[in-house]
């Protein structure tokens, strides 16, 4: 039984926080485990008790500091004959000190949450509030306090106590168990804080409407949001323009204007805008659209996707012709082979990673608000299909933190879902919208997108290879549990606060589910927030075990898998083996490493693309919105493999699909391995 001698402790920055003996116990346990030792629980308890007694002798009723506690731990370990554990503890303590100093020296940030160097760099560049000289004026903890407070204040408007929610939100954010999308972290608690990540804007077939959409896009990008468009309503190149007697230039030419405007407008001064451009499979300009990004250097602010129907996919399979339809008047422009168009899509995706496909019928089948119209577009990464002027705020649960003693901690996961849904629902009311149309739609439908990150980490922690049938089973189980807990929380919120106003126009009404939110779940890529949380991205496998990532206008981040060292430290690898792992970013070809460990740390390019699609489909089964995932292909992948991926994604009811073949672009966001061949002559 733990003895509590102190109520408070001084942190290194002079602040006082509540004294938690459990943290000492955890630190001692980690020191033992770093030496591959698993002491009995009673041993750890006795060591903890001795530390507390020693502190009481030295400080009486005074408040000790963090360094005082650490000194006491070292002393007790040495006294009880655990000299090797004491040394491990001292080395870890020294490593943390150097890390703190590096963060302060390199980035001018006082790290009060024990984050990684990469996390601090990303926070400093993009998230932390700054003064006029660009220097951070808040710490990571203060950022979390700002966000938690701003979102919790919404409770007061519903007659609820904001302080209770503030404590829950802050605890969850600081533990990195859940993080909201980037605009919420950046802007919550700031004047004119735009908090949503995703918007879809309509583009109608007139010059006025096109440039109105352009203006609206600029306002959204300036506020920190991303935009999705369907350009399928624009008449094709060469079509008649009756008002001028001239000829239309087509949707691709107008997309160039949107792309240039995006390049000019920086999102809130913090990041460049992102867009999704979508064109229907049967649009007369479809071939020009598909190949628009093949050259490279063009449309760098756009992701491209082709919207394809079930009937068109069937025509591809049967090698049938389909009519290309002029959207201006509905007339057949010409007939072409569906297979030929599909082949061009696959060839372009093979050579450049673009376009992806969205399966528009599947999206609308699962759309809960059919009475309001059909969905035509998605947000920039495809995980949120939205009606015109709809927006959605997202957040992700860190699955790497949902493991206790090698098992999935469903109790903790359920509690985190409850807090996250409450948080995201509050964001809807706290949000400052750049457009009145988006505010009306957001509050009428109250869509949120709760997803996950750290799935690959969770699998490693429970000892299950990503490339296994068991992983597919776990994916379904976890997402089904999150879906059910999210709906339960949404029902509870609705009972106190009311349902979303358009409930009676939704399929939830016919199912007698009076929800607070029209959609609840969505799986985003989590690029930046997974760096902050220190976990793997979204539901992706490990891209590599060591890699170079380029973010923040080409800032290079070096990353090495943090769980890898835990598994390899007992193997006594040679310097040459370590250099080889760092150089190639995988464990393959290193004989000293057991196959079981190699299987556990298998990277994306070592996992068949068809299996990656199955993982996406497993999650999609229990996701209201959609799933953003990249199907990674090795450089030697064939065109036929790309076709198989697209067909399988459609057959398994994915809502969209994107592939990326390694080396298919001259520039990419992430590269496996840390060292070039010249830098690693011994590899």
Secondary structure, DSSP 8 states (H G I E B T S, - for coil): ------SEEE-TTS-EEE--HHHHHHHHHHHHHTTT----HHHHHHHHHHHHHHHHHHHTTS--BHHHHHHHHHHHHHHTT-HHHHHHHHHHHHHHHHHHHHHHHHH----SS---HHHHHHIIIIIS-B-TTS-B-S-HHHHHHHHHHHHHGGGGGGT--HHHHHHHHHHHHHTTSEEE-HHHHHHTTSTT-----EEE----SSHHHHHHHHHHHHHHHHHT-EEEEE-TTS--TT-EETTTTEE---HHHHHHHHHHHHHHSEETTTEE--EEEEEETTBTTHHHHHTTTSSSSSSTTEEEEEEE-HHHHHHHHTT-EEEEE-TTT--EEEEEEHHHHHHHHHHHHHHHS--EEEEHHHHHHT-TTGGG----EE-TTSS-EE-TT-EEEEEEEEGGGSEETTEE-HHHHHHHHHHHHHHHHHHHHH---SSHHHHHHHHHH--EEEEEE-HHHHHHHTT--SSSHHHHHHHHHHHHHHHHHHHHHHHHHHHHH---TTGGGSHHHHTT---S-S--B-B---HHHHHHHTS--TT---S-SEEEEEETTTEEEEEE-TTHHHHHGGG---HHHHHHHHHHSS-TT-TTS-HHHHHHT--GGGS-HHHHHHHHHHHHTT-SS-B--EEEE-TT--HHHHHHHHHHHHHTT-SEEEEEETTSSSS-SEEE-SS-TTT-TT-
